[in-house]
Amino acid sequence: VADMIITGAGLPTNMPEFTKDYPDVALIPIVSTARALNIIIKRWARYGKTPDAVIVEGPLSGGHQGFSYDECLKEENQLENIVPPVVEFAKKYNIPVIAAGGIWDKSDIEKCIELGAAGVQMGTRFIGTHECDAHQNFKEILINAKKEDILLLKSPVGYPARGVKTNLINLVD
């Protein structure tokens, strides 16, 4: 049995239904707005459950985004602007907020903590480490990527996604 389930890819409005036989499993949704968290809380109320924590993810995160392509570029949707309203809303329910998406170093961590986040989630930063089990070719692509190689693109499923420019991107485009 898992200790926790972190779920994104839309609003996991019925996640407590799937875990009702496992009440000790922490449920942690990923959101991009306080409005999304509000919807989850309202829907989970029918199960008598609130999120154990919430990850607020900005548009600099890797993979699919919680915004449309144009919304990803708007200043009001950047991580530093979406963390405070999510933190403020989550306080009503005593839900810790974890900031994610584009966090690279100590100063980024400190900024998120100052904005009220209880912690941060970092992923891409650690892919190149020995401990990561990603294929060495993938690690090398990320390690050697330049800022201009990181793109916001339309994924094969139609949603905006952030990724590294590779030959695969050219083939799918």
Accessible surface in RSA format (square Angstrom, percent):
REM  Atomic radii and reference values for relative SASA: ProtOr
REM  Chains: A
REM  Algorithm: Lee & Richards
REM  Probe-radius: 1.40
REM  Slices: 20
REM RES _ NUM      All-atoms   Total-Side   Main-Chain    Non-polar    All polar
REM                ABS   REL    ABS   REL    ABS   REL    ABS   REL    ABS   REL
RES VAL A   1   149.22  98.2  69.24  62.7  79.98 192.7  82.06  71.3  67.16 182.2
RES ALA A   2    56.84  52.3  35.25  54.4  21.58  49.1  46.20  65.1  10.63  28.2
RES ASP A   3   122.20  85.6 107.40 106.9  14.80  35.0  29.73  70.0  92.47  92.2
RES MET A   4    99.97  51.8  86.45  57.2  13.53  32.2  76.97  65.4  23.00  30.5
RES ILE A   5    54.79  31.2  51.61  38.4   3.18   7.7  54.72  39.4   0.06   0.2
RES ILE A   6    83.49  47.5  55.25  41.2  28.24  68.1  55.25  39.8  28.24  76.6
RES THR A   7    21.38  15.2  17.58  17.8   3.80   9.1   6.86   9.2  14.52  21.9
RES GLY A   8    23.21  28.6   0.00   N/A  23.21  28.6   8.57  23.5  14.64  32.8
RES ALA A   9   119.62 110.0  62.10  95.8  57.53 130.9  80.86 113.9  38.76 102.7
RES GLY A  10    53.32  65.8   0.00   N/A  53.32  65.8  38.44 105.5  14.88  33.3
RES LEU A  11    75.31  41.9  50.66  36.2  24.65  62.0  51.23  36.0  24.08  64.8
RES PRO A  12    15.00  10.9   4.04   3.7  10.96  39.8  14.86  12.3   0.14   0.9
RES THR A  13    24.73  17.6  24.43  24.8   0.29   0.7   4.18   5.6  20.54  31.1
RES ASN A  14    55.32  38.1  55.32  53.5   0.00   0.0   5.02  12.1  50.30  48.6
RES MET A  15    30.47  15.8  29.89  19.8   0.58   1.4  27.75  23.6   2.73   3.6
RES PRO A  16     7.76   5.7   4.51   4.1   3.25  11.8   4.54   3.7   3.22  20.0
RES GLU A  17    73.01  41.9  68.64  51.9   4.36  10.4  13.53  26.2  59.48  48.6
RES PHE A  18   133.52  66.8 104.46  64.7  29.06  75.6 109.61  66.5  23.91  68.4
RES THR A  19    14.46  10.3  12.27  12.4   2.19   5.2   8.18  11.0   6.28   9.5
RES LYS A  20   147.91  72.2 119.85  73.5  28.05  66.8  86.90  78.2  61.01  65.0
RES ASP A  21   110.92  77.7  85.46  85.1  25.46  60.2  24.17  56.9  86.75  86.5
RES TYR A  22   109.18  51.0 103.70  59.0   5.47  14.2  59.81  44.9  49.37  60.9
RES PRO A  23   109.16  79.6  81.58  74.4  27.58 100.3  91.71  75.7  17.45 108.4
RES ASP A  24   139.37  97.6 111.29 110.8  28.08  66.4  41.91  98.6  97.46  97.2
RES VAL A  25     9.70   6.4   7.13   6.5   2.57   6.2   7.50   6.5   2.20   6.0
RES ALA A  26    25.64  23.6  23.50  36.3   2.15   4.9  25.64  36.1   0.00   0.0
RES LEU A  27     1.60   0.9   1.60   1.1   0.00   0.0   1.60   1.1   0.00   0.0
RES ILE A  28    11.98   6.8  11.98   8.9   0.00   0.0  11.98   8.6   0.00   0.0
RES PRO A  29     0.00   0.0   0.00   0.0   0.00   0.0   0.00   0.0   0.00   0.0
RES ILE A  30    39.50  22.5  33.38  24.9   6.12  14.8  33.38  24.0   6.12  16.6
RES VAL A  31     5.43   3.6   0.00   0.0   5.43  13.1   5.43   4.7   0.00   0.0
RES SER A  32    15.05  12.7  13.00  17.3   2.05   4.7   2.95   6.3  12.10  17.0
RES THR A  33    48.69  34.6  46.66  47.3   2.02   4.8  42.85  57.6   5.84   8.8
RES ALA A  34    23.29  21.4  19.18  29.6   4.11   9.4  19.50  27.5   3.79  10.0
RES ARG A  35   179.94  75.6 171.33  87.3   8.61  20.5  64.91  88.7 115.03  69.7
RES ALA A  36    12.69  11.7  11.69  18.0   0.99   2.3  12.41  17.5   0.27   0.7
RES LEU A  37     0.00   0.0   0.00   0.0   0.00   0.0   0.00   0.0   0.00   0.0
RES ASN A  38    39.12  27.0  39.12  37.8   0.00   0.0   2.29   5.5  36.83  35.6
RES ILE A  39    41.86  23.8  40.82  30.4   1.05   2.5  41.86  30.1   0.00   0.0
RES ILE A  40     0.00   0.0   0.00   0.0   0.00   0.0   0.00   0.0   0.00   0.0
RES ILE A  41     9.44   5.4   9.24   6.9   0.20   0.5   9.24   6.7   0.20   0.5
RES LYS A  42   139.22  67.9 121.97  74.8  17.25  41.1  78.28  70.5  60.94  64.9
RES ARG A  43   112.59  47.3 109.60  55.9   2.99   7.1  15.93  21.8  96.66  58.6
RES TRP A  44     0.00   0.0   0.00   0.0   0.00   0.0   0.00   0.0   0.00   0.0
RES ALA A  45    66.57  61.2  45.77  70.6  20.80  47.3  50.71  71.4  15.87  42.0
RES ARG A  46   155.34  65.2 111.95  57.1  43.39 103.3  67.64  92.4  87.70  53.2
RES TYR A  47    72.54  33.9  38.61  22.0  33.93  88.3  41.87  31.5  30.67  37.8
RES GLY A  48    73.69  90.9   0.00   N/A  73.69  90.9  37.86 103.9  35.82  80.2
RES LYS A  49    47.92  23.4  44.03  27.0   3.90   9.3  32.62  29.4  15.31  16.3
RES THR A  50    59.42  42.3  53.50  54.2   5.92  14.1  29.61  39.8  29.81  45.1
RES PRO A  51     4.00   2.9   0.00   0.0   4.00  14.5   0.00   0.0   4.00  24.8
RES ASP A  52    59.94  42.0  42.26  42.1  17.68  41.8  16.17  38.1  43.77  43.7
RES ALA A  53     9.15   8.4   9.15  14.1   0.00   0.0   9.15  12.9   0.00   0.0
RES VAL A  54     0.00   0.0   0.00   0.0   0.00   0.0   0.00   0.0   0.00   0.0
RES ILE A  55     1.71   1.0   1.71   1.3   0.00   0.0   1.71   1.2   0.00   0.0
RES VAL A  56     0.00   0.0   0.00   0.0   0.00   0.0   0.00   0.0   0.00   0.0
RES GLU A  57    34.02  19.5  31.07  23.5   2.94   7.0   3.50   6.8  30.52  24.9
RES GLY A  58     1.37   1.7   0.00   N/A   1.37   1.7   0.32   0.9   1.04   2.3
RES PRO A  59     0.93   0.7   0.81   0.7   0.12   0.4   0.93   0.8   0.00   0.0
RES LEU A  60    97.55  54.3  86.88  62.2  10.67  26.8  86.88  61.0  10.67  28.7
RES SER A  61     8.61   7.3   5.82   7.8   2.79   6.4   8.13  17.3   0.47   0.7
RES GLY A  62    50.58  62.4   0.00   N/A  50.58  62.4  24.90  68.3  25.68  57.5
RES GLY A  63    36.20  44.6   0.00   N/A  36.20  44.6  31.53  86.5   4.67  10.5
RES HIS A  64    97.28  53.2  81.75  56.8  15.53  39.7  59.48  61.3  37.80  44.0
RES GLN A  65    17.59   9.8   1.19   0.9  16.39  39.0   1.81   3.8  15.78  12.0
RES GLY A  66    58.78  72.5   0.00   N/A  58.78  72.5  29.53  81.0  29.25  65.5
RES PHE A  67    16.68   8.3   8.27   5.1   8.42  21.9  13.79   8.4   2.89   8.3
RES SER A  68    56.61  47.8  46.48  62.0  10.13  23.3  47.02 100.1   9.60  13.4
RES TYR A  69   102.73  48.0  99.72  56.7   3.00   7.8  65.88  49.5  36.85  45.4
RES ASP A  70    99.99  70.0  95.93  95.5   4.06   9.6  25.54  60.1  74.45  74.2
RES GLU A  71    69.28  39.8  69.28  52.4   0.00   0.0   9.37  18.1  59.91  48.9
RES CYS A  72     3.37   2.5   0.00   0.0   3.37   7.9   0.00   0.0   3.37   3.6
RES LEU A  73   114.52  63.8  86.65  62.0  27.87  70.1  89.71  63.0  24.81  66.8
RES LYS A  74    97.51  47.6  91.58  56.2   5.93  14.1  49.79  44.8  47.71  50.8
RES GLU A  75   116.51  66.9 110.17  83.3   6.34  15.1  60.30 116.6  56.21  45.9
RES GLU A  76   106.63  61.2  96.76  73.2   9.87  23.5  53.99 104.4  52.64  43.0
RES ASN A  77    19.46  13.4  19.46  18.8   0.00   0.0   0.00   0.0  19.46  18.8
RES GLN A  78    27.94  15.6  27.94  20.4   0.00   0.0  14.48  30.8  13.46  10.2
RES LEU A  79    18.87  10.5  16.82  12.0   2.04   5.1  16.82  11.8   2.04   5.5
RES GLU A  80    60.73  34.9  54.91  41.5   5.83  13.9  18.49  35.8  42.24  34.5
RES ASN A  81    57.47  39.6  43.14  41.7  14.33  34.5  13.01  31.3  44.46  43.0
RES ILE A  82     9.20   5.2   8.91   6.6   0.29   0.7   9.06   6.5   0.14   0.4
RES VAL A  83     0.00   0.0   0.00   0.0   0.00   0.0   0.00   0.0   0.00   0.0
RES PRO A  84    49.06  35.8  44.05  40.2   5.00  18.2  46.06  38.0   2.99  18.6
RES PRO A  85    65.22  47.5  55.77  50.8   9.45  34.3  62.86  51.9   2.36  14.7
RES VAL A  86     0.18   0.1   0.18   0.2   0.00   0.0   0.18   0.2   0.00   0.0
RES VAL A  87    12.94   8.5  12.47  11.3   0.47   1.1  12.47  10.8   0.47   1.3
RES GLU A  88   105.77  60.7 104.13  78.8   1.64   3.9  46.30  89.6  59.47  48.6
RES PHE A  89    29.35  14.7  27.16  16.8   2.19   5.7  28.86  17.5   0.49   1.4
RES ALA A  90     0.48   0.4   0.48   0.7   0.00   0.0   0.48   0.7   0.00   0.0
RES LYS A  91   130.88  63.9 108.20  66.4  22.68  54.0  70.00  63.0  60.88  64.8
RES LYS A  92   148.99  72.7 108.61  66.6  40.38  96.1  79.76  71.8  69.23  73.7
RES TYR A  93    87.69  40.9  67.12  38.2  20.57  53.5  42.73  32.1  44.96  55.4
RES ASN A  94   138.45  95.5 120.30 116.3  18.15  43.7  31.01  74.6 107.44 103.8
RES ILE A  95     9.77   5.6   1.17   0.9   8.59  20.7   2.40   1.7   7.36  20.0
RES PRO A  96    59.90  43.7  50.06  45.6   9.84  35.8  59.44  49.1   0.46   2.8
RES VAL A  97     4.85   3.2   2.63   2.4   2.22   5.4   2.63   2.3   2.22   6.0
RES ILE A  98    38.84  22.1  38.84  28.9   0.00   0.0  38.84  28.0   0.00   0.0
RES ALA A  99     0.00   0.0   0.00   0.0   0.00   0.0   0.00   0.0   0.00   0.0
RES ALA A 100     1.62   1.5   1.62   2.5   0.00   0.0   1.62   2.3   0.00   0.0
RES GLY A 101     8.96  11.1   0.00   N/A   8.96  11.1   2.83   7.8   6.14  13.7
RES GLY A 102    43.14  53.2   0.00   N/A  43.14  53.2  18.69  51.3  24.46  54.8
RES ILE A 103    11.14   6.3   2.35   1.7   8.79  21.2   2.51   1.8   8.63  23.4
RES TRP A 104   128.53  51.6 127.98  61.9   0.55   1.3 107.45  57.3  21.08  34.2
RES ASP A 105    62.27  43.6  56.21  55.9   6.06  14.3  25.67  60.4  36.60  36.5
RES LYS A 106   148.23  72.3 142.61  87.5   5.62  13.4  99.39  89.5  48.84  52.0
RES SER A 107    69.06  58.4  61.19  81.7   7.87  18.1  46.45  98.9  22.61  31.7
RES ASP A 108    42.10  29.5  40.53  40.3   1.58   3.7   5.93  14.0  36.17  36.1
RES ILE A 109    58.13  33.1  58.13  43.3   0.00   0.0  58.13  41.9   0.00   0.0
RES GLU A 110    74.90  43.0  72.70  55.0   2.20   5.2  31.96  61.8  42.94  35.1
RES LYS A 111   102.31  49.9 100.30  61.5   2.01   4.8  60.90  54.8  41.40  44.1
RES CYS A 112     5.71   4.3   5.71   6.4   0.00   0.0   0.00   0.0   5.71   6.2
RES ILE A 113    81.64  46.5  73.20  54.5   8.43  20.3  73.20  52.7   8.43  22.9
RES GLU A 114   147.28  84.6 109.45  82.8  37.84  90.1  50.03  96.8  97.26  79.4
RES LEU A 115    49.89  27.8  38.09  27.2  11.81  29.7  42.51  29.9   7.39  19.9
RES GLY A 116    38.31  47.2   0.00   N/A  38.31  47.2  22.41  61.5  15.90  35.6
RES ALA A 117     5.09   4.7   0.00   0.0   5.09  11.6   0.00   0.0   5.09  13.5
RES ALA A 118    73.47  67.6  33.88  52.3  39.59  90.1  44.80  63.1  28.67  76.0
RES GLY A 119    20.68  25.5   0.00   N/A  20.68  25.5  20.65  56.7   0.03   0.1
RES VAL A 120    38.92  25.6  11.99  10.9  26.94  64.9  11.99  10.4  26.94  73.1
RES GLN A 121    64.77  36.2  57.57  42.1   7.20  17.1  28.28  60.2  36.49  27.7
RES MET A 122    44.62  23.1  18.91  12.5  25.70  61.2  13.22  11.2  31.40  41.6
RES GLY A 123    47.69  58.8   0.00   N/A  47.69  58.8  34.40  94.4  13.29  29.8
RES THR A 124    68.62  48.8  58.14  58.9  10.47  25.0  36.60  49.2  32.02  48.4
RES ARG A 125   101.40  42.6  83.51  42.6  17.89  42.6   7.63  10.4  93.77  56.8
RES PHE A 126   106.24  53.2 105.37  65.3   0.88   2.3 105.82  64.2   0.43   1.2
RES ILE A 127    36.35  20.7  35.70  26.6   0.65   1.6  36.20  26.1   0.15   0.4
RES GLY A 128    32.26  39.8   0.00   N/A  32.26  39.8   9.71  26.7  22.54  50.5
RES THR A 129    46.34  33.0  39.69  40.2   6.64  15.8  42.37  56.9   3.97   6.0
RES HIS A 130   171.59  93.8 146.36 101.7  25.22  64.5 100.66 103.7  70.93  82.5
RES GLU A 131   146.82  84.3 113.85  86.1  32.98  78.5  69.74 134.9  77.08  62.9
RES CYS A 132    35.19  26.6  22.59  25.2  12.61  29.6  13.61  34.5  21.58  23.3
RES ASP A 133   145.10 101.6 111.43 110.9  33.68  79.6  46.47 109.4  98.64  98.4
RES ALA A 134    29.38  27.0  12.07  18.6  17.32  39.4  22.38  31.5   7.00  18.5
RES HIS A 135   122.60  67.0 108.06  75.1  14.54  37.2  84.04  86.6  38.56  44.9
RES GLN A 136    96.76  54.1  92.39  67.5   4.37  10.4  53.04 112.9  43.72  33.2
RES ASN A 137    99.93  68.9  96.65  93.4   3.29   7.9  25.06  60.3  74.88  72.4
RES PHE A 138    92.59  46.3  90.52  56.1   2.08   5.4  91.55  55.5   1.04   3.0
RES LYS A 139    14.63   7.1  14.63   9.0   0.00   0.0   2.12   1.9  12.52  13.3
RES GLU A 140    73.75  42.3  73.27  55.4   0.48   1.2  33.76  65.3  39.99  32.7
RES ILE A 141    71.68  40.8  63.59  47.4   8.10  19.5  69.43  50.0   2.25   6.1
RES LEU A 142    30.94  17.2  17.03  12.2  13.91  35.0  17.21  12.1  13.72  36.9
RES ILE A 143   102.48  58.3  72.97  54.4  29.51  71.1  80.33  57.8  22.15  60.1
RES ASN A 144    94.18  64.9  78.71  76.1  15.47  37.2  32.05  77.1  62.12  60.0
RES ALA A 145    30.12  27.7   4.29   6.6  25.83  58.8   7.03   9.9  23.09  61.2
RES LYS A 146   127.99  62.4 120.75  74.1   7.25  17.3  85.55  77.0  42.45  45.2
RES LYS A 147   190.25  92.8 171.11 105.0  19.14  45.6 120.46 108.4  69.79  74.3
RES GLU A 148   122.65  70.4 100.67  76.2  21.98  52.3  67.47 130.5  55.18  45.1
RES ASP A 149    38.02  26.6  38.02  37.8   0.00   0.0   3.18   7.5  34.84  34.7
RES ILE A 150    69.69  39.7  54.73  40.8  14.96  36.1  54.73  39.4  14.96  40.6
RES LEU A 151    54.58  30.4  52.32  37.4   2.26   5.7  54.58  38.3   0.00   0.0
RES LEU A 152    23.49  13.1   7.38   5.3  16.11  40.5   7.38   5.2  16.11  43.4
RES LEU A 153    33.43  18.6  28.62  20.5   4.81  12.1  33.43  23.5   0.00   0.0
RES LYS A 154   155.02  75.6 135.67  83.2  19.34  46.1  79.14  71.2  75.87  80.8
RES SER A 155     9.29   7.9   5.40   7.2   3.89   9.0   5.42  11.5   3.88   5.4
RES PRO A 156   110.72  80.7  70.62  64.4  40.10 145.8  79.19  65.4  31.53 195.9
RES VAL A 157   102.16  67.2  73.91  66.9  28.25  68.1  82.05  71.3  20.12  54.6
RES GLY A 158    38.02  46.9   0.00   N/A  38.02  46.9  17.70  48.6  20.32  45.5
RES TYR A 159   136.18  63.6 136.13  77.5   0.06   0.2  88.07  66.2  48.11  59.3
RES PRO A 160    13.58   9.9  12.66  11.5   0.91   3.3  13.52  11.2   0.05   0.3
RES ALA A 161    10.00   9.2  10.00  15.4   0.00   0.0  10.00  14.1   0.00   0.0
RES ARG A 162    36.98  15.5  30.68  15.6   6.30  15.0   8.04  11.0  28.94  17.5
RES GLY A 163    24.16  29.8   0.00   N/A  24.16  29.8  24.16  66.3   0.00   0.0
RES VAL A 164    24.03  15.8  15.98  14.5   8.05  19.4  15.98  13.9   8.05  21.8
RES LYS A 165   106.69  52.0  91.67  56.2  15.01  35.7  37.14  33.4  69.54  74.1
RES THR A 166    37.89  26.9  27.77  28.2  10.11  24.1  33.74  45.3   4.15   6.3
RES ASN A 167   117.75  81.2 112.86 109.1   4.88  11.8  26.14  62.9  91.60  88.5
RES LEU A 168   115.56  64.4 111.77  80.0   3.79   9.5 112.65  79.1   2.91   7.8
RES ILE A 169    38.02  21.6  37.19  27.7   0.83   2.0  37.44  27.0   0.58   1.6
RES ASN A 170    83.45  57.5  64.07  61.9  19.38  46.7  27.16  65.4  56.29  54.4
RES LEU A 171   148.75  82.8 117.71  84.2  31.04  78.0 121.52  85.3  27.22  73.3
RES VAL A 172    71.56  47.1  43.62  39.5  27.94  67.3  49.69  43.2  21.87  59.3
RES ASP A 173   152.40 106.8  95.37  94.9  57.03 134.9  35.89  84.5 116.51 116.2
END  Absolute sums over single chains surface
CHAIN  1 A    10668.6       8392.8       2275.9       6065.7       4602.9
END  Absolute sums over all chains
TOTAL         10668.6       8392.8       2275.9       6065.7       4602.9
